[in-house]
C-alpha cells in the first residue's frame, strides 16, 4: 500500500515513523432513510451523483418476516433494472453450520443477506449490514458489490458475507433495497448512503 504525504504529495511504502503521512479516503454522506411507523417494503436512493469512486450503504434493520426464521434476506437492485443480469454469491453461518449459495442470471444482487432480525428473533433486536458498491460510476466495467452483515438472537444469530455483479456498464444512479421474501422493514430501521473518494 502506498502512503501519500499530506504536505508534499510524495509517496512512501509504510506507516513507520519518519515515512510520509497516510491520507485516508474521504467518506461523504449522500442520503439517509429512517423508517417510520408502518414500516416499508423497500428503501430507495435516487439521483446519486457520479462524483465519487465507490459507494457504501450502512443498514440497521429489523424485518417483519415471521414463520420461525430469525433472519431475513434483503437484496439490492440498480437503476430499477429487473432483467436477469445479476450474479451473486453468499456464505453464512448460524452456529449450527456453515452454508454457501451462488446463482447467475438473477433479477437482483446480494445485499444485506441474512443479516436482518425478524419478528421471530429476540424482541427489539436489530441486525446490521455494510454494503460496498465498487467503481459505481465507471462505464467501462460491470459493477461489483460486497456485503458483510449479522444479527444476534440471544447468542444464536447469524453472520454472512456476500458479493454480486450487476452485468451492466451503466453508471449506478439509483439503488433499491428490498426484502427477497416480501418482508418489510420495521420502524426505527435506518439506512445511510455514503460516497467514497479515492
Phi and psi in degrees as a GROMACS rama.xvg file:
@    title "Ramachandran Plot"
@    xaxis  label "Phi"
@    yaxis  label "Psi"
@TYPE xy
-78.8304  152.529  UNK-2
-123.034  129.321  UNK-3
-101.815  140.822  UNK-4
-80.0621  130.791  UNK-5
-64.2497  -36.2844  UNK-6
-76.7827  -49.6703  UNK-7
-110.302  -17.8007  UNK-8
84.0347  -3.31828  UNK-9
-66.9278  152.458  UNK-10
-108.62  146.312  UNK-11
-123.798  -172.453  UNK-12
-120.455  -2.9602  UNK-13
-155.628  172.682  UNK-14
-99.0895  16.2986  UNK-15
-66.2679  154.893  UNK-16
-54.2711  134.015  UNK-17
97.1264  -17.0929  UNK-18
-88.5184  174.607  UNK-19
-64.558  156.232  UNK-20
-68.8674  152.034  UNK-21
-94.9631  128.845  UNK-22
-104.975  103.323  UNK-23
-74.5335  161.614  UNK-24
-66.3253  159.716  UNK-25
-103.091  130.16  UNK-26
-102.118  129.636  UNK-27
-126.574  134.734  UNK-28
-71.5024  128.707  UNK-29
-101.514  -47.9404  UNK-30
-161.485  153.484  UNK-31
-133.699  150.382  UNK-32
-131.621  125.937  UNK-33
-114.433  125.03  UNK-34
-80.0539  128.363  UNK-35
-92.1527  -170.299  UNK-36
-61.8594  143.462  UNK-37
95.3441  -19.6986  UNK-38
74.6109  -175.398  UNK-39
-150.811  147.133  UNK-40
-88.3211  -10.9243  UNK-41
-160.146  161.081  UNK-42
-124.191  130.306  UNK-43
-118.979  132.566  UNK-44
-113.815  120.526  UNK-45
-122.031  168.529  UNK-46
51.2444  47.2845  UNK-47
-74.7725  124.273  UNK-48
-68.7371  156.035  UNK-49
-98.3025  21.2905  UNK-50
-92.0993  3.02515  UNK-51
-110.809  170.175  UNK-52
-87.873  -46.8037  UNK-53
-135.2  169.618  UNK-54
-123.345  154.403  UNK-55
-140.51  136.14  UNK-56
-112.851  131.556  UNK-57
-114.312  126.862  UNK-58
-128.084  130.566  UNK-59
-118.643  119.131  UNK-60
-152.66  157.549  UNK-61
-137.74  129.022  UNK-62
-98.3948  157.777  UNK-63
-91.9602  10.3937  UNK-64
-57.9129  135.137  UNK-65
-120.437  -159.141  UNK-66
87.1012  14.8369  UNK-67
98.3419  -17.3869  UNK-68
-73.2368  138.451  UNK-69
-100.068  -1.33931  UNK-70
-133.832  163.287  UNK-71
-138.523  145.578  UNK-72
-91.7142  125.938  UNK-73
-116.596  131.641  UNK-74
-110.487  168.736  UNK-75
-125.559  143.055  UNK-76
-139.116  140.372  UNK-77
-108.524  138.884  UNK-78
51.5601  32.4305  UNK-79
58.5035  25.1921  UNK-80
-83.0102  114.51  UNK-81
-108.117  12.302  UNK-82
-70.7174  162.564  UNK-83
-84.7607  62.6655  UNK-84
-128.673  34.1921  UNK-85
-114.695  143.288  UNK-86
-123.615  138.528  UNK-87
-140.731  152.973  UNK-88
-136.391  140.82  UNK-89
-143.11  144.689  UNK-90
-135.121  139.536  UNK-91
-153.752  159.763  UNK-92
-138.864  147.83  UNK-93
-130.421  18.5161  UNK-94
89.1051  -24.1041  UNK-95
-100.319  -7.74143  UNK-96
166.001  175.346  UNK-97
-117.059  144.212  UNK-98
-137.745  157.393  UNK-99
-142.587  151.865  UNK-100
-150.409  143.57  UNK-101
-148.7  146.764  UNK-102
-156.98  146.809  UNK-103
-115.147  169.522  UNK-104
54.8473  44.6733  UNK-105
-98.2432  164.197  UNK-106
-94.1604  5.65387  UNK-107
-161.763  164.474  UNK-108
-106.297  177.893  UNK-109
-69.9013  138.677  UNK-110
-129.072  -110.958  UNK-111
-92.9255  56.5315  UNK-112
-62.1062  130.214  UNK-113
52.7287  33.8824  UNK-114
-120.024  -4.75391  UNK-115
-105.053  134.377  UNK-116
-67.7609  159.373  UNK-117
-127.664  -179.967  UNK-118
-68.5292  -12.5467  UNK-119
-91.5986  -4.87685  UNK-120
-94.1187  -179.191  UNK-121
-53.1408  136.517  UNK-122
-54.2145  135.48  UNK-123
63.188  19.0226  UNK-124
-91.1257  135.931  UNK-125
-118.887  143.516  UNK-126
-93.8594  167.542  UNK-127
-133.388  155.456  UNK-128
-153.855  148.239  UNK-129
-124.322  127.102  UNK-130
-123.82  122.193  UNK-131
-100.312  136.358  UNK-132
-119.771  108.815  UNK-133
-90.3725  137.749  UNK-134
49.2742  44.3512  UNK-135
-61.8633  -25.599  UNK-136
-100.628  0.118085  UNK-137
-76.1178  120.593  UNK-138
-93.871  13.7256  UNK-139
-111.419  7.02677  UNK-140
-152.112  162.054  UNK-141
-72.3368  161.939  UNK-142
-102.547  130.342  UNK-143
-109.752  138.02  UNK-144
-120.401  153.499  UNK-145
-139.621  139.849  UNK-146
-134.058  149.954  UNK-147
-137.529  127.652  UNK-148
-149.745  168.199  UNK-149
-172.826  162.147  UNK-150
-149.262  147.459  UNK-151
-103.089  146.441  UNK-152
-133.935  63.6106  UNK-153
56.3305  45.3788  UNK-154
92.5835  -0.892411  UNK-155
-130.289  43.6163  UNK-156
-90.2209  -145.338  UNK-157
-151.507  153.152  UNK-158
-127.855  151.824  UNK-159
-149.143  147.73  UNK-160
-123.993  147.471  UNK-161
-149.332  158.871  UNK-162
-147.907  155.476  UNK-163
-154.533  162.677  UNK-164
-127.687  130.205  UNK-165
-96.3617  112.773  UNK-166
-81.9787  69.2291  UNK-167
-146.884  144.657  UNK-168
-94.6915  3.88456  UNK-169
-69.2303  145.611  UNK-170
-67.7041  142.394  UNK-171
-77.2602  118.88  UNK-172
-115.003  -14.2222  UNK-173
-149.571  150.129  UNK-174
-132.985  134.637  UNK-175
-122.118  129.059  UNK-176
-106.463  132.842  UNK-177
-150.223  158.25  UNK-178
-77.1481  124.505  UNK-179
-61.5456  -35.0833  UNK-180
-106.446  18.5457  UNK-181
86.3834  6.34221  UNK-182
-71.662  157.234  UNK-183
-114.857  148.849  UNK-184
-75.3291  135.242  UNK-185
-86.1609  167.085  UNK-186
-53.4415  143.973  UNK-187
81.3565  -1.37857  UNK-188
-66.7411  153.202  UNK-189
-148.375  136.931  UNK-190
-133.132  140.81  UNK-191
-132.638  136.547  UNK-192
-109.202  130.426  UNK-193
-122.862  147.182  UNK-194
-100.462  140.171  UNK-195
-117.524  122.792  UNK-196
-97.1648  140.87  UNK-197
